[in-house]
Amino acid sequence: MELLDKLNWRYAAKAMNGEQVSQEKIDNIIEAARLAPTSSGLQPFEILVITDQKMKEQIRPISWNQSVITDCSHLLVFAAWDTYTEDRINKMFDLTNEIRGFKNEGWESYRQMLLGMYPQKDPEINFNHAAKQAYIAFGMSIAAAAFEGVDTTPVEGFDADKLDEILGLREKGLRSAVMLPVGYRDTESDWLVNLKKVRKSTEDLLTVIE
Ligand SMILES: Cc1cc2nc3c(=O)[nH]c(=O)nc-3n(C[C@H](O)[C@H](O)[C@H](O)COP(=O)(O)O)c2cc1C
């Protein structure tokens, strides 16, 4: 299966060569994230695309000094909502009604249920829930990049508070969840490039209940 071949080809690049990724490929990688399924369709995150080299250089020291931060072509930051508010929930439900062109009683009562549930919760719980949704989109982008023959490095190794400060995320009601440097592997200097992929066996992964 072509998709599985691409997923076998991909790996978490440890070194990138600075080569630029075409805008068309970047657009496809972002579109895959936009199309990701999310809980109640709320899409509770935004994606920042950083190409500004000075900004990348500011981010690298707070990201375990990982070279892919500066040597990637585009640095994607998946930033989740800091909490669920009435306004944010209503906006997505209103958008659904606008796009589909009708109001549905079941959908409206589902809206009321979410309004009665999420905004009252501890913002930390809401952020963690929103971040999980961002991770789904992040995974879709990783797969889409592989499909495009583009390398990525999933990056959780960074100081989120400092990244939020650098990017001014808190003021926008956002908090950084995870980063995705996008670019091309440096086959000369990446120690991981020729090593075998390691995954536990399907047997250890799977329980079939028939
Ligand atoms: C959420 C997440 C965070 C990760 N953070 C880092 C990171 O900060 N730096 C890094 O080099 N690799 C990071 N990785 C890469 C994993 O170590 C890697 O995906 C895993 O070992 C499997 O190897 P593969 O992706 O090369 O097949 C991260 C992966 C995920 C999914």
PDBQT file of the ligand as one rigid body, heavy atoms in Angstrom, charges set to zero:
ROOT
HETATM    1  C1  LIG A 301       4.690  13.902  20.348  1.00  0.00    +0.000 C 
HETATM    2  C2  LIG A 301       6.084  13.586  19.935  1.00  0.00    +0.000 A 
HETATM    3  C3  LIG A 301       7.138  14.341  20.425  1.00  0.00    +0.000 A 
HETATM    4  C4  LIG A 301       8.441  14.093  20.007  1.00  0.00    +0.000 A 
HETATM    5  N1  LIG A 301       9.450  14.930  20.394  1.00  0.00    +0.000 NA
HETATM    6  C5  LIG A 301      10.689  14.778  19.830  1.00  0.00    +0.000 A 
HETATM    7  C6  LIG A 301      11.706  15.743  20.045  1.00  0.00    +0.000 A 
HETATM    8  O1  LIG A 301      11.527  16.731  20.762  1.00  0.00    +0.000 OA
HETATM    9  N2  LIG A 301      12.886  15.542  19.425  1.00  0.00    +0.000 N 
HETATM   10  C7  LIG A 301      13.142  14.473  18.608  1.00  0.00    +0.000 A 
HETATM   11  O2  LIG A 301      14.236  14.379  18.060  1.00  0.00    +0.000 OA
HETATM   12  N3  LIG A 301      12.180  13.548  18.379  1.00  0.00    +0.000 NA
HETATM   13  C8  LIG A 301      10.965  13.681  18.961  1.00  0.00    +0.000 A 
HETATM   14  N4  LIG A 301       9.974  12.765  18.691  1.00  0.00    +0.000 N 
HETATM   15  C9  LIG A 301      10.280  11.647  17.774  1.00  0.00    +0.000 C 
HETATM   16  C10 LIG A 301      10.160  10.253  18.381  1.00  0.00    +0.000 C 
HETATM   17  O3  LIG A 301      11.243   9.985  19.211  1.00  0.00    +0.000 OA
HETATM   18  C11 LIG A 301      10.047   9.271  17.223  1.00  0.00    +0.000 C 
HETATM   19  O4  LIG A 301       8.892   9.581  16.477  1.00  0.00    +0.000 OA
HETATM   20  C12 LIG A 301       9.986   7.825  17.685  1.00  0.00    +0.000 C 
HETATM   21  O5  LIG A 301      11.183   7.444  18.312  1.00  0.00    +0.000 OA
HETATM   22  C13 LIG A 301       9.687   6.878  16.529  1.00  0.00    +0.000 C 
HETATM   23  O6  LIG A 301      10.671   6.992  15.533  1.00  0.00    +0.000 OA
HETATM   24  P1  LIG A 301      10.367   7.471  14.041  1.00  0.00    +0.000 P 
HETATM   25  O7  LIG A 301       9.405   8.610  14.104  1.00  0.00    +0.000 OA
HETATM   26  O8  LIG A 301      11.728   7.905  13.537  1.00  0.00    +0.000 OA
HETATM   27  O9  LIG A 301       9.825   6.311  13.291  1.00  0.00    +0.000 OA
HETATM   28  C14 LIG A 301       8.688  13.004  19.131  1.00  0.00    +0.000 A 
HETATM   29  C15 LIG A 301       7.618  12.228  18.654  1.00  0.00    +0.000 A 
HETATM   30  C16 LIG A 301       6.332  12.528  19.022  1.00  0.00    +0.000 A 
HETATM   31  C17 LIG A 301       5.198  11.729  18.435  1.00  0.00    +0.000 C 
ENDROOT
TORSDOF 0
